[in-house]
């Protein structure tokens, strides 16, 4: 094998790749495509080591996937590593089951506010269900009675329309007429003066305003005069971002969901039944989510069905997820006026970058928007407006929030403005829906994800992988063929690493057949080196589930590197190094005891198994808590803990150390690592005590004493300084060589 095998770009190195293209143009026929880009970038592409790549994966994966808290993820729980968050979300509740065919309708949708008279029976039915702060609402009734027109501002589905109807109902302004939604401010008086459709009360939901045509105070004065002539009243509802001039709207505060649910249940059932239903665990879970009032009302009807024996507990428990699915369906079914294509692209990008920096999400959503435009009309040059987006409006549509939180980077934590869905299940449901429910979006999504995989930012590449993991669960064959396999076959390290992460996260989501894919790829011939590389790296991340099987596969892979070599040739160092890094991750995983025992059992089988065990072991010895240069060594901590308990693992660690020190190919690396541990011991007393215990155990012969004493006597301090004081103290703990058992002299 040649040494040209590529790998992943170092964490955070280099500028963002291609994602800065303002138009996000896909390669045109006859122009440079992905392979040409690969040629340009390959000479700068270097493999990122498995440990730092794992850290990036933990740091930047969506919280909803719970990577850092998932014990199945090899290495994520090792030695006090506290990265990752467990949100209590079981992904299987969201994307693992078959997609429901049930679509709940929640009454009047955003697009159904047509004009017409509201029947009195409807008003009478809504009245007992209406929940509000009575004192504040009565003040609003008084204001409407005095001023004849009130403007209510608030987001969609917060009860604004019901509040408007109830204001008129309290004033006994009947009949009530709904005015057409696209009534402009200039035509408001004309609508109120229509003699054929006179009413005592009027409601105008979501008044259409623009920057060049805002709702002005003179419009309200004219409307008030017209209403006074007819002894009528008007309530206008607007979004918080509506264009208003010299007008201060009343900010509508929606009632609490639990109060609304209680009101509906009391109306639908009796007090005792209401109390019983509210005590159900499914109700507690539902109210703990971010549900709109229309969904709360629909849930009350479902609970009534449960109380009547028409549905079971499973249907009640599933209602929260079903309502979420209905919201996602609604977003993508709405026309361009209600939810423009650019907003749909933002929803998809937010699903991929949920909980990530808002500016990054917005930047990459415009890139996706450009790809969507090309899908809709390939003859047009994509147009992405530079300005004009409103953060608040976007987040309201997405039912998301903006907040401040630190983001881990290679330079340390950095405070960022982040955006996240209020319901942490949305991203999984939305990505599944886009991939399986809207196949026409696939070409744009594939182009977008390919672009993200080449980005210079670790967060972007990780989110590309997490997105593909969800798609892989939803449709494994298509996702593998369109995305994962091209990444694995790429000549670029960074693309292959994204494939590693995608397969790893897909496995954590319980996507089918991932171990089988890795087994097949790891056993491929040398011409499919990319897939072998991906499988080997993925084994280090998920192999802790079945350490014996995983290590057997890794040993088989390294034997292929040694097969057919004569004494002058050596195995491909890059691939051998990747195999050792996977063993390193396994030794630092929750399955480390099993991994250690398996390595020791096969240590002397042959040279490949021997080198694999020692290479992985010495790599693991170099890792420290929190990644600090002189942080406490993780393997030394493990040794100290097991030695105190007289655990067999302590003897196993000692055996590997003695073997490495006595092996001509590994002695230099082993001594270098011990020297670093001595420098760490000079800064940390706990490390000194642990190292002293280990050094005593390592001396069983005069030769071993000679090697270690030579290291301690000749070790220099930092920056050419004298030998550290701790080296002198450690010399005193070495056993007397005269009492050590005789042995062959090892090579220094």
Buried (B, 14 or more C-beta within 10 A) or exposed (E): BEEEBBBBBBBBBBEBBBBEBEBBBBEEEEEEEBEEBBEEBBEEBBBBBBBBBBBBBBBBBBBBBBBBBBEBBBBBBBBEBEBBBEBEBEBEBBBEEEEEEEEBEBEBBBBEBEBEEBEEEEBEEBEEBBBBEEEEBEEBBEBBBEEBBBBBBBBBBBBBBBBBBBBBBBBEBBBBBBBBBEBBBEBBBEBBEEEEBEBBBBBBBBBBBEEEEBBBEEBBEBBBEBBEEBEBBBBBBBBBBBBBEEBEBBEBEBBEBBEBBBBBBBEBBEEEBBEBBBEBEBBEEBBEBBBBBBBBBBBBBBBBBBBEEEBEEEBBBBBBBBBBBBBBBBBBEBEEEBBBBBBBBBBBBBBBBBBBBBEBBBBBBBBBBBBBBBBEEEEEEBEBEEEEBEBEBBBBBBBBEEEEEEBBBBEEEEEBEBBBBEBBBBBBBBBBBBBBBBEEBBBBBBBBBBBBBBBBBBBBBBBBBBBBBBBBBBBBEBBBEBBBBBBBBBBBBBBBBBBBBBBBBBBBBBBEBBBEBBBEBBBBEEEBBBBBBBBBBBBBBBBBBBBBBBBEBBBEBBBBBBEEEEEEEEBBEBBBBBBBBBBBBBBBBBBBBBBBBBBBEBBEEBEBBBBBBBBBBBBBBBBBBEEEEBBBBBBBBBBBBBBEEEBEBBBBBBBBBBBBBBBEEBBEBBBEBBBBBBBBBBEBEEBBEBBBBBBBBBBBBBBBBBBBBEBBEEBEBEEEEEBBEBBEBBBEBBBEBEEBEEEEEBEE
